[in-house]
Amino acid sequence: MGPTTMEDSIQQDLIEKGKDDKLYYPTEDDIDESRFIYILNTILSGTARLNVLLPTATILAFTIFTPLLTNNGKCDPTNRWLMGFFSGLSATSCVFLSVTDSFRTTTGRLHYGVATFSGIWTFNGGRKKPLMPPDYQLRWSDLFHSSLSLIAFLTFATLHHDVVDCYYPEMPRKVINTVPLVVGFAVSVLFVMFPSRRRGIGYPFLLQRDALHSRI
């Protein structure tokens, strides 16, 4: 068998094999599965952000300093003033952190700032600006997320056992144990259903390029 005959035989085998192969077209089940996976990824992505959206760092600091400032619940007027000031400062930090944002310059450097009605104001005096400043303007959704964060913190703070013993010791224990759980669950669900597009201070670096929350 000569070279030409061998090449013709190989080509004939490839043609016959190509006829037998079938193109794959996605079925309706595959499309439904893809949609299910997208919804599942969306829910998990929103859940991963709860450690940023919820005032976890503020609550941790509050838990550490409250026994000291309230003298373990045995307050005098000075303790009450100090605890009130610290609670107000912590509540302010919840609102502040919820409106912080970040962007990358053309060189890839990450800059943090605060969202304003005219765009983002960076912590270096506002000298650096993103490519699309209107995308970082303060919106009504920011007020919604700030309110949720504030509600979550105030619920925990006002029902902390040392705060209760300091200001209103007659509060029923059933309220102290139940209300924070209910409010925390409701706020978490709302954060997952209506996620924030802000990527501010404390935002996980691995989520910086999440396509779901991309502004493009």
Salt bridges, closest charged atoms under 4 A:
ASP101 OD2 - ARG198 NH1 2.85
ASP101 OD2 - ARG215 NH2 2.47
ASP142 OD2 - ARG198 NH2 2.70
ASP162 OD1 - HIS161 ND1 3.19
ASP165 OD1 - ARG173 NH2 3.39
ASP210 OD2 - ARG49 NH2 2.47
ASP210 OD2 - HIS213 ND1 3.88
